[in-house]
Amino acid sequence: MTTPYQVYLVGGAVRDALLGLPVVDHDWVVTGATPEYLEQKGYQQVGKQFPVFLHPRSKEEYALARKEKKQGEGYTGFICDFAPDIRLEEDLERRDLTINAIAQDQDGNLIDPFNGQQDLHNRIFRHVSDAFVEDPLRVLRVARFAARFHHFDFTIAPETLSLMKTISASGELSALSAERIWKELEKALNTQHADVFFTVLKEANALDKLFPGFIWTDNQVIVDSLGHAEFTPAQRWAILGKHTPLTKLSQLHQRIRCPNQFKTLAEQVRAFIENQHIPMNAENWESWLMSVNAIKKPQPFLLLIEVLSELTNSKPEDWQTLRETIAIINAASLMKQGFDGAELGLALKRARIDALDKKLSPFIN
């Protein structure tokens, strides 16, 4: 017996197409089908909480239409119902924002029961239903969407922001895992307006709960710095963390399980701000260059000085010159002069300091 199933393109792919943006990922919803039927068609099930399947050829995700009922805490505390008689509109109703609750059938027709197209036109983030408050992850998602679509001048509907504040006051944000928090933050850091992510969280009274100890100062210097398209997400994180004391920043990195490349760069930037003061003498420059492993790790050093030059209104080339000045000094010539052991180390340090003293640029010294 065949199953009269229907397939719809949903969510971000429809939204981005309507905004004129390139569509990268396609998510599909299937109505009128069972897991067994899709498996017979060659689909491979992934995940255990609810039935999502990979297409046998494209490997894109196909999810059975489902309804959710809040049963426990956090974003995982839901019971899913994915019976074949669940209608597309019921599936769309459980989504976070109206702009993400638009579907497209196989003939290209749009199904938009919650007026998402109108909210796209008016540039408004609006929740689909009051069930929005049942999932604390949505506070982070709205903040991330605000960062991603900032250049479209989107605003958050007052009633939606009110529900975000309700979530913050409920204590449910504490149920979010470090991995989920980091995933949303990382997506925000991939935009040139990552500052908006934190501004929205602050407006929703969620910033201190999700990122305790993080000092957020929304100023033009940070906004302008983040706007550099060539900056990596790790560099943006370092810029955003410039005001947070090093001890607090380190504790936050542990809490959100920040990847090492983000953690190291941000902490090196903050350490410089706390402990170094330009102009510096050659001895201080040598000590700092060695502390950040400038010679042995040229690529991480380049990322670091791109951020520091931005924050100190100087030129990366001047910082790079200092590295090159000490990089050419090696132990071989000093060993020929009879230095070894601890004396060799001291001689190397002295040689680096002397070379820096001659080379220091007036611009950063």
Buried (B, 14 or more C-beta within 10 A) or exposed (E): EEBEBEBBBBBBBBBBBBEEBEEEEBBBBBBBBBEEBBEEBEBEEEEEEBBBBBBEEEEBBBBBBBBBEEEEEBBBBBEBBBEBEBEBBBBBBBBBBBBBBBBBEEEEEBBBBBBBBEBBEEEBBBBBBEBBBBBBBBBBBBBBBBBBBBEEEBEBBEEBBEBBBBBBEBEBBEBBBEEBBBBBBBBBBBBBBBBBBBBBBBBBBBBBBBBEBBBBEEEEEBBEBBEBEEBBBBBBBBBBBBBBBBEBBBBBBEBBEBBEBBBBBBBBBBBBBEEBEEEBEBBBBBBBBBEBBBBEEEEBBBBBBBBBBBBBEBBBEBBBBBBEBBBEBEBEEBEEEEBEEEEBEEBBBEBBBEBBBEBBEEEBB
